[in-house]
């Protein structure tokens, strides 16, 4: 079913299921040692999608799936590992520079508030739909997890007035903020992407930081190719049909848009992150509907 302006989801369907898929990847990537996310596995198990539970248990024979060879799946897991490490390192660097509040937009099953070594006095705000926030909070409490920073949740859809809700939750708009928009932009219409960055900039003071990614391939996204790639998931009962979840077509270049707003930004491609972290760069896949991903980080100037 195509996206609508007021659609909702849980962590087993639609956009929510992609968050569970990424969490399953983090659970598997944790075994490599590049990242350490001990909460990904219990969260995935609690969602209860059988395919992802079997995946983290090593009970899926990917060689039996078309377009899902073990080599390809390993490259995907490695990609999740380097992506996670990029955002982890970004936040640690921001805190080392003196920032003491972070905002994780569309936080999904992100557990950074529980697992990163936050300095004393740090406040981490998580924004997502109410049912997603409630699920994660309850599940992690059930396994005895406690945040390593002051965690404040903002239960609101990003299509609503989240800046007002964030301020009401305690965000200090006069102090620098570290913003994270991970795995989010392709699920936003082009105008909503611009509005997100406008709102972030309006809530930021010089010294604030931002990290996100840019996927040039979303402009000429091949829906049929993407639907074919996600077919094995649907056949296993996973409600992920990428063409119906993303917003394809022209949109502003993330780097250019942020630069025009006063952010000094830099980028690193996924391939560069593979090399930086000691992984072999996977060969480009001709049937990849999105292509290369560029990870973006920056600081707001005066």
N, C-alpha and C positions, 0 to 999 in steps of 0.2 A: 504494500500500500504506500502511495506517495506521501511525502511529508505535507503537513498542513501547518498553518500559522499557530494553531493551539493544540497540536498533538502532544500526547504524554506517553510515557513508557516506564517499564520497570527494568530491572537488570537482566531479565531473561528475554527481552523483546526489543526490536527496533534499535535505536541508537544506544539504549542501555546494554543490549547484548554485545555491542562492540566494546564497551568498557569491560565487560566480563572477559571477552576474548583477550584483550590486552593484559588484564590481570592474570589470566592463565599463562600468557607468555612471560610475564614477570616472575611467576612462580617457577617456571621451567628455567628461565634465565638465571635465577638466583643460584642454581646449581653450578653455574660457570664461575662464580666468584666476582664478576665485574660489578654486580649489584647485590644488595642484600635486602630483600623484601619478605620477611617471614610472615607477613599478614596477607599476602596475595593468595596463598593456598587456602587458608580457612575461609576467606571471602568467596572464592570461587566455589568451594564445596557448599557453602551456605546458599549461594544462588541456586545451585542444584541442576544446572544444565548438564545432562549426562555426558555429552560429547566432551565438554571441557574438563569435567572431572576425570574421565578416562584419559584425556590427553595429559594431564599433569601426573597421572598414575603410570604413564608409559604404556597404556593398554590400547593405543591406536596404531595400527599398521598403515602408515601413510603411503606406503608403496601400492596399496590397494586402491588408492584414490587417483583419479585422473587429475592432472594439474597440481598434484600435491605430493611430489616425491619427498623422501626424507631429506635430501639435500636442500630442496626449496624450503621445507619447513624449518630446517636448521637456520637458514639464512633469515627467515622471518623472526625466529626467536632471537637471533643475534641482533637483528635490527631493533627489536624491542629493548634489548639490553643496552645498546649504545644510546638509544633515545632516552631511556630512563636515566642513565648516567649523566647525559647532557643536562637534563633539568635538575637532577640532584646537585651536580657540581655548581650549576648556576645559582641555586639557592644558598648553598654553603658559602660561595664567594660573596653573595650579596650580604649575608649575615656577617661575614668576616670584615666587610667594608662598613659595618655599623648599622645596617638596616635592621629594624626590629619588628617589622610587621610584613606578613606575606599574605597574598590573596591567591587562592587556587580556584580558577573559574571552571565550572562544569567538572567538579572534583571527582565524580564517579566513585571508583574503588581506589583512588589515590590514598596511600597510607603515609604520606610524608610527615604529616603532623604527629605520627606515632613512631617513626623510625629514624628521622634525621637528627643529628646532634645539635639541636637548636640552642643558641646562647640563652642564658637566663633573661627573662623579661620579654621573650619573643611571643608575639601573638600570631597565630595562623588562622586565617578565615577561609572556610570552605563554602563555596556556593554551588548549589545544585537543587534539583527538584526535591520536594519534601520527602517523597517515598524513598528516594535514593539516599539522602542524608540519614533518614531514620534507620534504614536497613544497615548501613555501614556502622553507624554508632552502636546499634544494638548487637550486631554480630561481633564487633571487636570487644565490646564490653563483656560479651559472653565467653570470650577466650582469655579474659583477664588483661587485655591490652590497655595501656594508659598512654595518653599523649605525652610527648617529650617537650611540648610547648603549650602555652595556653591556646586551646582550640576553641574557636567560635564558629558555629555553623550558621549559615544564612540560607534558609529553606525557601528558595525562590527560583523560578525559571528565568533564564537570562533574557527572555523576551519581555519580561515585566520590568518594573522599575527597580532593578537590583542595586543601582548606586545609592538610592535612598535607604533601602534595606541594609546595605552594607554600613552606611554611616550610623544607622540606628543600632547596629550590632557593636559599634565602638570604633570603627576605623578612624584613625586620626589623619585627616586629609592635609594636615600641616606638617606631617613627618614623612620621610621617604617610605615608599612601599615597594616590595618585590612582587611583581605580577607574574602569574603563570597561566598561559592559555595553551595547554598541551592537547594535541589530538582533537581540536575543537573547530577550527576555522572551516573545514570542508563541509561541516554540518550546518553552517550558517549561510543564509542568502548573502549575496555580495553587499547589499546595503546594511545588513546587520553586522557584517564584519567591520565595515567602516564605523558604524555607530559604537561597536564595542571598543575600538581604539579611541574614538572620540571621548567616550565615557571614562576610560582608563586615564587618558591624558588630563581630563578635567579634574580627576581625583588625585593627581600626582603633583608632587613638588620636585624641583631639581634634586638629583641624586636618587630618584626612584629608578627602578630597573624593570625590565620586561623580558620575558622569554616566550617564544612561540615557534611556529614553523610555517613554511610556505611551500605549497605544492603546485608548481606551475602546470602540471598535467591536468588540473581540474578544469582548465579552460576548454580543452578539447577532449574531455573525458569520454571514453568509449563505453557506453552503457552495456552493450551486449557482451563485450569482452569481460567486463566486471561481473556481470550476472553469471557468466559461465564459470568464472573463477570461484564464485561463492556458492555455486550449485552443490558441491559436496557437503557444505555446511547445512544447507537447507534440507538435503536428503537425510541428514542425521538429526533433524528436528531443531536446528538452530535458526532462529528468526532473524537472519541477516541477509538482506538483499541490497547490496551497496548502491545500485543505481537509484533506488527509491529513498535512500537515506541522505545522500549528499546533494549539494546544489552546484551543478556544473555550469560552465560558461564563463564569460569574461568577469573579472573582478579586479580591484586595484591590487597592485603589487605591494605586498606587506612592507618590504623594506622602504620603498619609495614613500608610501603613505605615512609610515612612522617617522621617517626623516623629515617630511614636511611638517610634522607636528612637533619637531624639536628633539626627537630621540636620535642619539648617535648609536647606530646599530652595526652589527657584524653578522656574518653568516658562516655556517659550516655545512657542507653537504653530508648526506648520510654516508657516502663513500669515504669522505674525509674522517668521519667519526669512526668508521670501521678501522681505518688505518691507525688512527690515534690510539685506539684501544686494543690494538694487536690482533684484530680479526682479519681474515682474508676477505677481500671485497668480492661479493658474489657477482657472477656474470649478469649483465642486464637481461631481463626477461622480455622477450618480444611481446608477450601477452599481458604485460603489466599495464593496467589502464591509467595509472597515475605517474609512473616514472620516478625520477629522483625527487627526494625530499630535502629541503634546505631548512636547517635549524637556525633560528634568529634570536639574538640577545642584544640588549642595548640599555643605555642609561639616558635619562632625560636631562638635557642641559639647562643652563640658566636662561 
